[in-house]
């Protein structure tokens, strides 16, 4: 989790440097270093979760780290932006295997009443990676190059493979599982990947470009076959019954809306600080650190709060705080703005809101899922979140992509205000559609003589 978040955030920091080095390429093209990673992760995460449940979570976890390391190494030595993007695709396949298998391996070891704390701790490792990435990446960019930023995760991934092989419980399935729905797997992968690609690339090529039309049409056909096959097959890529569980459905939708906005604003941060305020790479890293640091510090507290008091109020508060922080950014950030009054309050509010929303939302989505479906359900939840993250980056890239570098302040503010509108839908959905959930220790008092 730490590595997956680190490479995403560190890449955002490196975008201005990549834009300078590959000056002949448009920002829309360079942004595929991020979008290609996101699209691929989204495309293969359902398959990663399903494989983890079927053939062993440790095995898939170790394989995923290996693929991740190969992709990171290749991206560090790639001579062109297209090869960087291709290497990032390989790296993203590794992440698509690691994320669903990691939580699915850990969560069954703990009772339900501790799942809020467990998932918050698990997700906070990702936040720790995001918090460390700005400063680490900026420092590396000051003394070396963007290639070192991409390569630094390779030895950590290899060490993770060794440690996982030695210490993680071997949960390899003894009996050979029945055949996976091959048609549904291919169709579902095509549907998810094709839709994401069309939305991300449609602005650059044109919505009615023949390539976009063909990809989107193929994605629609894939979605139809995927749904039909999933309903008929005993071993579908995604058990559609998961979508009928209210807690899973509502929280996943709310998290997807929030991810659209947070990924977009995170993409805009380094561009704004470099473009408008003329910050150096190190200054950008330091400026971006307080928000994620707040998230890391408050995530364990948020986990304990949801275990004790339930999910609903904390999730609504988290989404609201994140929305308020983004609105502050949209209102206050301008060319003559001051960091401590314009940027810092917004990023702190977003960080606190995400602490209340990130891990607890993942735990809330999985609260009614059986243990044998944890990998698939966690993959579906994070697929939605990652897909909408890619959409957010695509939307904001479209808003600022054609503006002149150094004169994009109006586009930046439009991007933030647009994301305020999207983000505000998340707490609203939770308020109206998510039913209260009493913690286990409160439900256990029913019928007892415990005092009220």
Helices and strands as residue ranges (DSSP letters): H 2-21, H 27-30, H 32-55, H 57-77, H 81-107, G 112-114, H 115-143, H 146-151, H 153-167, H 182-205, H 210-232, G 240-244, H 246-275, H 281-309, H 312-332, I 339-343, H 344-365, G 371-373, H 374-400, H 409-433, H 440-443
